[in-house]
Amino acid sequence: MKITLIGLGVSEGDLTLRADKALKNAGKIIVRRADTEGFKSLSEYDAQVVPEEVFVSSGNFDKLNKKLASYVMAAAEHTDVCYCVDGSVSEDEACKIILKKHKDCAVADSVSKSLNAYTASRLTGCGAVCVSAYAVSAIKPCRAALIYDLDCDYIAGVVKAALSSLFGEESACFFVRGNKAKKIKIYEIDRQKIYGADCAVAVEEKSFLEKERYDFTDLEELIKLLRAPGGCPWDRVQTPESIKGNMIEEAYELVDAIERKDDDGMEEETGDVLLQAAFHSVLQEERGVFTGGDALTRVVKKLIFRHSHIFGKDKAADSGEALGVWEKNKRTEKHQNTFSESVLAVPTNFPACMRAQKVQKRAAKSGMDFTSSVSASERLADEVGELLDALCEKRGEDVFDEAGDVLFSAVNTCRLAGVDCEEALRAATKKFSERFTKCEELVLADGKNMPDLDELELNVYWERAKGLLRG
């Protein structure tokens, strides 16, 4: 049998002539809800409201929409059915399911809730994202928004939180009820006296400088403005080469804030790292190489591909297995067919200690590795002996090579002991700096100068400094 989906609009009288004709010929009329102004247009028809048990038995809105669709399609097995919803058919999720699954389906639409909100709030811009309050959690960054279905204070709170994140809680918006709208702040959305099916919120697009909140696209837009004719002289002359060091500097500053457990500093430094990423994406967009959107798309696709234990057929019971899946997929993605290709792919501009450890880890996957940190330490002892021989024999040309072998072997030993060598060396340097500072304080306190002391005297002060710092 035939199903006709009918939009009742938002006010009494919004019913169209096409809908009226379908209603007169219907074998059964089903209405989603009766507490709306649009429902008053059905006063002369024998309309049946969806039973309350359909709503009560649904644990979430996804299940509810599926049950509503099933209820209507089951009724259509015996007679022609008109299914009426408030607002527009295009705004109802159950109607979308019916349109997809039922072959003989017609639509007689009416005024949408979003269009009504747009008109009532007298917005002047265009391109607003329109979404039901029940789906607002999925809304993405946009310049303007229309959120309908604010039918209770709980949903209003959800909408407030979502819009605060996008636009800022102090931003102005319009609260719409029926055909009337009033201007409020976003933080006031859940403080209204009355909510209903005809309530909506409209947020108008603001100029760039008036915004309370910005996103990555805004950051790129700002950089483009600064690099445009008449923009900032410094920004206009920058190249990838001239600012490449800034990324390293900002990354180190972020790590420093993390280690200091400085949340405010982390927020600031994270923004600075994003600024560098946006700057590079704009520079490459100017060259026609790639855009920020291309870079973001690539990294999302990469994460999906490498997490095949989540999005594919691979399995991982723990973090170790997950890392194994990641490495396998990474080699496939980069077309690395040999272990040598993986080793050679380690960036040469990594800090030396970090690069050594990463090269060793990749080489170890081939099976070429020490059996334990103890066996690696035996090689380290051999390398130290060779360095000592070169020093004693004054073979200056060999000292450089032997010193490198000692450092590389030390990294091997620490790696197999489960130590992050870069972090360990940084910690050791920090410890030395603190002990040196305390040692000099003790020397100066005794009215002496460090350069005037011999090795034995300095060692006494050094041991005192160590003891004080331990205490």
Secondary structure in CASP SS format (residue, H / E / C, confidence):
PFRMAT SS
TARGET T0000
AUTHOR 0000-0000-0000
METHOD secondary structure of the structure
MODEL  1
M C 1.00
K C 1.00
I E 1.00
T E 1.00
L E 1.00
I E 1.00
G E 1.00
L C 1.00
G E 1.00
V C 1.00
S C 1.00
E C 1.00
G C 1.00
D C 1.00
L C 1.00
T C 1.00
L H 1.00
R H 1.00
A H 1.00
D H 1.00
K H 1.00
A H 1.00
L H 1.00
K H 1.00
N H 1.00
A C 1.00
G C 1.00
K E 1.00
I E 1.00
I E 1.00
V E 1.00
R C 1.00
R C 1.00
A C 1.00
D C 1.00
T C 1.00
E C 1.00
G H 1.00
F H 1.00
K H 1.00
S H 1.00
L H 1.00
S C 1.00
E C 1.00
Y C 1.00
D C 1.00
A E 1.00
Q E 1.00
V E 1.00
V C 1.00
P C 1.00
E H 1.00
E H 1.00
V H 1.00
F H 1.00
V H 1.00
S C 1.00
S C 1.00
G C 1.00
N C 1.00
F H 1.00
D H 1.00
K H 1.00
L H 1.00
N H 1.00
K H 1.00
K H 1.00
L H 1.00
A H 1.00
S H 1.00
Y H 1.00
V H 1.00
M H 1.00
A H 1.00
A H 1.00
A C 1.00
E C 1.00
H C 1.00
T C 1.00
D C 1.00
V E 1.00
C E 1.00
Y E 1.00
C E 1.00
V E 1.00
D C 1.00
G E 1.00
S C 1.00
V H 1.00
S H 1.00
E H 1.00
D C 1.00
E H 1.00
A H 1.00
C H 1.00
K H 1.00
I H 1.00
I H 1.00
L H 1.00
K H 1.00
K H 1.00
H C 1.00
K C 1.00
D C 1.00
C E 1.00
A E 1.00
V E 1.00
A E 1.00
D C 1.00
S C 1.00
V C 1.00
S C 1.00
K H 1.00
S H 1.00
L H 1.00
N H 1.00
A H 1.00
Y H 1.00
T H 1.00
A H 1.00
S H 1.00
R C 1.00
L C 1.00
T C 1.00
G C 1.00
C C 1.00
G C 1.00
A C 1.00
V E 1.00
C E 1.00
V E 1.00
S E 1.00
A H 1.00
Y H 1.00
A H 1.00
V H 1.00
S H 1.00
A H 1.00
I C 1.00
K C 1.00
P C 1.00
C C 1.00
R C 1.00
A C 1.00
A E 1.00
L E 1.00
I E 1.00
Y E 1.00
D C 1.00
L C 1.00
D C 1.00
C C 1.00
D H 1.00
Y H 1.00
I H 1.00
A H 1.00
G H 1.00
V H 1.00
V H 1.00
K H 1.00
A H 1.00
A H 1.00
L H 1.00
S H 1.00
S H 1.00
L H 1.00
F H 1.00
G C 1.00
E C 1.00
E C 1.00
S C 1.00
A E 1.00
C E 1.00
F E 1.00
F E 1.00
V E 1.00
R E 1.00
G C 1.00
N C 1.00
K E 1.00
A E 1.00
K E 1.00
K E 1.00
I E 1.00
K E 1.00
I H 1.00
Y H 1.00
E H 1.00
I H 1.00
D H 1.00
R H 1.00
Q C 1.00
K C 1.00
I C 1.00
Y C 1.00
G C 1.00
A C 1.00
D C 1.00
C E 1.00
A E 1.00
V E 1.00
A E 1.00
V E 1.00
E C 1.00
E C 1.00
K C 1.00
S C 1.00
F H 1.00
L H 1.00
E H 1.00
K C 1.00
E C 1.00
R C 1.00
Y C 1.00
D C 1.00
F H 1.00
T H 1.00
D H 1.00
L H 1.00
E H 1.00
E H 1.00
L H 1.00
I H 1.00
K H 1.00
L H 1.00
L H 1.00
R H 1.00
A C 1.00
P C 1.00
G C 1.00
G C 1.00
C C 1.00
P H 1.00
W H 1.00
D H 1.00
R H 1.00
V C 1.00
Q C 1.00
T C 1.00
P H 1.00
E H 1.00
S H 1.00
I H 1.00
K H 1.00
G H 1.00
N H 1.00
M H 1.00
I H 1.00
E H 1.00
E H 1.00
A H 1.00
Y H 1.00
E H 1.00
L H 1.00
V H 1.00
D H 1.00
A H 1.00
I H 1.00
E H 1.00
R C 1.00
K C 1.00
D C 1.00
D H 1.00
D H 1.00
G H 1.00
M H 1.00
E H 1.00
E H 1.00
E H 1.00
T H 1.00
G H 1.00
D H 1.00
V H 1.00
L H 1.00
L H 1.00
Q H 1.00
A H 1.00
A H 1.00
F H 1.00
H H 1.00
S H 1.00
V H 1.00
L H 1.00
Q H 1.00
E H 1.00
E H 1.00
R C 1.00
G C 1.00
V C 1.00
F C 1.00
T C 1.00
G H 1.00
G H 1.00
D H 1.00
A H 1.00
L H 1.00
T H 1.00
R H 1.00
V H 1.00
V H 1.00
K H 1.00
K H 1.00
L H 1.00
I H 1.00
F H 1.00
R H 1.00
H C 1.00
S H 1.00
H H 1.00
I H 1.00
F H 1.00
G C 1.00
K C 1.00
D C 1.00
K C 1.00
A C 1.00
A C 1.00
D C 1.00
S H 1.00
G H 1.00
E H 1.00
A H 1.00
L H 1.00
G H 1.00
V H 1.00
W H 1.00
E H 1.00
K H 1.00
N H 1.00
K H 1.00
R H 1.00
T H 1.00
E H 1.00
K C 1.00
H C 1.00
Q C 1.00
N C 1.00
T C 1.00
F H 1.00
S H 1.00
E H 1.00
S H 1.00
V H 1.00
L H 1.00
A C 1.00
V C 1.00
P C 1.00
T C 1.00
N C 1.00
F C 1.00
P C 1.00
A H 1.00
C H 1.00
M H 1.00
R H 1.00
A H 1.00
Q H 1.00
K H 1.00
V H 1.00
Q H 1.00
K H 1.00
R H 1.00
A H 1.00
A H 1.00
K C 1.00
S C 1.00
G C 1.00
M C 1.00
D C 1.00
F C 1.00
T C 1.00
S C 1.00
S H 1.00
V H 1.00
S H 1.00
A H 1.00
S H 1.00
E H 1.00
R H 1.00
L H 1.00
A H 1.00
D H 1.00
E H 1.00
V H 1.00
G H 1.00
E H 1.00
L H 1.00
L H 1.00
D H 1.00
A H 1.00
L H 1.00
C H 1.00
E C 1.00
K C 1.00
R C 1.00
G H 1.00
E H 1.00
D H 1.00
V H 1.00
F H 1.00
D H 1.00
E H 1.00
A H 1.00
G H 1.00
D H 1.00
V H 1.00
L H 1.00
F H 1.00
S H 1.00
A H 1.00
V H 1.00
N H 1.00
T H 1.00
C H 1.00
R H 1.00
L H 1.00
A C 1.00
G C 1.00
V C 1.00
D C 1.00
C H 1.00
E H 1.00
E H 1.00
A H 1.00
L H 1.00
R H 1.00
A H 1.00
A H 1.00
T H 1.00
K H 1.00
K H 1.00
F H 1.00
S H 1.00
E H 1.00
R H 1.00
F H 1.00
T H 1.00
K H 1.00
C H 1.00
E H 1.00
E H 1.00
L H 1.00
V H 1.00
L H 1.00
A H 1.00
D C 1.00
G C 1.00
K C 1.00
N C 1.00
M H 1.00
P H 1.00
D H 1.00
L C 1.00
D C 1.00
E H 1.00
L H 1.00
E H 1.00
L H 1.00
N H 1.00
V H 1.00
Y H 1.00
W H 1.00
E H 1.00
R H 1.00
A H 1.00
K H 1.00
G H 1.00
L H 1.00
L H 1.00
R H 1.00
G C 1.00
END
